Amino acid sequence: MVETRPITAGETGKQGGGFAITRESPAAPEAVALIRRHLAQMAAQSPAESCHALDGSGLEAPEVAFFLLRQGGTAIAMGALKMLSGSVCELKSMHTAAEARGSGAGRAMLEFLLARARTAGASGVYLETGSTAEFLPARKLYEAYGFAECPPFEGYTEDPWSVFMHLPLPGAA
């Protein structure tokens, strides 16, 4: 679905970050470590039935493209695009290592994934994120890019622990 090439911080609007984003296997050691941290954080912040993060096997699915963001050669963030029915996709597994938060890595990954969705011809992008205060920075980032709250989509159901968001992509069918 989505192919990639390394990108630089200048292409994502963050100067001096030295970021490179590449498509990776979720089974790669650096990916496994980030996925493990992400899943542990989600489990600590939401009840099990409200955790919708994909594990490594879920990120290996053919409809998912998984990416790592590196700075100075070290993986500090991850993200994925999952194709849904029709011409829409879902952001999955957006995570920045705690020690890299505030570096612009999350913003760079989001811009990259949105560009990949546009290139793939997606008419819109959905996401599910948490509703608690710990997720407020993520929700604010998504809102800054034009995401707005929407009803549950593609198999999700109403959940007080979840916020569902959608971004229509201009120019798409």
C-alpha positions in Angstrom: 0.0 0.0 0.0 2.5 2.6 1.1 6.1 2.9 0.1 8.6 5.2 1.7 11.9 6.9 1.4 14.0 8.5 4.1 12.9 12.0 4.8 14.6 14.8 6.5 13.4 17.2 9.2 13.2 20.0 6.6 10.6 18.0 4.7 8.4 17.8 7.8 8.8 21.4 8.9 11.1 20.6 11.9 14.5 22.1 11.3 17.6 20.6 12.8 15.9 17.4 14.0 17.9 15.1 11.9 14.9 12.8 11.5 14.7 9.9 9.0 11.6 7.8 8.6 11.6 4.4 6.9 9.2 1.6 6.5 10.2 -1.2 8.8 9.2 -4.6 10.0 7.5 -4.6 13.4 9.7 -7.6 14.2 12.9 -5.5 14.0 14.5 -5.2 17.4 14.1 -1.4 17.7 10.5 -1.7 16.6 9.8 -4.5 19.1 11.2 -2.3 21.9 9.0 0.7 20.9 5.9 -1.4 20.5 6.5 -3.0 23.9 6.8 0.5 25.5 3.7 1.7 23.7 1.6 -1.3 24.7 2.7 -1.0 28.3 1.8 2.7 28.4 -1.6 2.0 26.9 -2.3 -0.7 29.4 -1.3 1.6 32.3 -3.7 4.4 31.0 -6.8 2.5 29.9 -8.7 -0.7 30.8 -7.8 -3.7 28.7 -11.1 -3.7 26.8 -10.4 -0.1 25.8 -6.9 -0.6 24.5 -7.0 -0.7 20.7 -3.2 -0.6 20.1 -1.9 -3.2 17.7 0.8 -5.6 18.8 3.6 -6.7 16.5 1.6 -9.3 14.8 -1.3 -6.8 14.1 1.2 -4.4 12.7 2.5 -7.1 10.3 -0.9 -7.4 8.6 -0.9 -6.8 4.8 -3.2 -3.8 5.1 -0.8 -2.1 7.6 2.4 -0.1 6.7 4.6 0.4 9.8 7.3 3.1 10.1 10.1 4.0 12.5 11.5 7.5 12.9 15.1 7.7 13.8 17.2 10.6 15.1 21.0 10.1 15.1 20.4 6.5 14.0 18.2 5.7 17.1 14.5 4.8 16.7 12.6 7.3 18.9 9.1 7.2 17.3 6.8 4.9 15.4 3.6 5.1 13.5 1.5 3.1 11.0 -1.2 3.4 8.4 -3.9 0.8 8.1 -6.1 0.7 5.0 -9.8 0.4 5.9 -12.7 -0.3 3.6 -13.3 2.2 0.8 -10.6 4.8 0.3 -9.9 5.7 3.9 -7.1 4.7 6.3 -6.5 4.8 10.0 -3.5 6.1 11.9 -2.2 3.3 14.3 0.5 3.0 16.8 1.6 6.6 16.9 4.2 6.6 19.7 7.2 8.8 20.6 9.6 7.5 23.3 9.1 9.5 26.5 12.7 10.9 26.4 12.1 12.2 22.8 8.8 14.0 23.5 8.9 17.7 22.6 11.6 17.1 20.0 9.1 17.3 17.1 9.3 13.6 16.3 5.6 13.1 16.8 4.7 16.0 14.5 7.2 14.7 11.9 5.7 11.2 12.0 2.2 12.6 11.7 3.1 14.8 8.7 4.8 11.8 7.1 1.9 9.5 7.6 -0.6 12.1 6.3 1.6 12.6 3.2 1.7 8.8 2.7 -2.1 8.6 3.0 -2.5 11.4 0.3 0.0 9.6 -2.0 -2.0 6.4 -1.6 -5.1 8.2 -2.7 -6.9 8.1 0.7 -10.0 10.3 0.9 -9.6 10.6 4.7 -7.8 9.5 7.8 -9.3 8.2 11.0 -7.8 7.6 14.4 -8.8 6.4 17.9 -7.0 7.9 20.9 -7.5 8.1 24.6 -10.0 10.4 26.3 -8.0 11.0 29.5 -5.7 13.8 30.4 -2.6 11.8 29.5 -3.7 11.8 25.8 -4.4 15.6 25.7 -1.1 16.4 24.0 -1.9 13.8 21.2 -5.4 15.1 20.8 -4.1 18.7 20.5 -1.6 17.7 17.9 -4.3 16.0 15.8 -6.6 19.0 16.2 -3.8 21.3 15.0 -3.7 19.3 11.7 -7.4 19.5 11.2 -8.7 16.3 12.8 -12.1 16.6 14.4 -14.0 14.3 16.7 -16.3 11.9 14.9 -18.4 8.8 15.8 -16.8 5.4 16.1 -15.7 4.0 12.8 -14.8 0.6 11.2 -15.8 -1.8 14.0 -15.1 0.5 17.0 -18.0 1.2 19.4 -18.7 4.0 21.8 -16.3 3.9 24.7 -15.8 6.6 27.4 -12.0 5.9 27.2 -11.8 6.6 23.5 -11.9 9.7 21.3 -12.5 9.1 17.6 -11.2 11.6 15.1 -11.3 12.1 11.3 -9.5 14.3 8.8 -10.9 14.5 5.2 -8.1 14.8 2.7 -8.7 17.6 0.1 -8.7 16.6 -3.5 -9.5 13.0 -2.9 -12.5 11.3 -4.3 
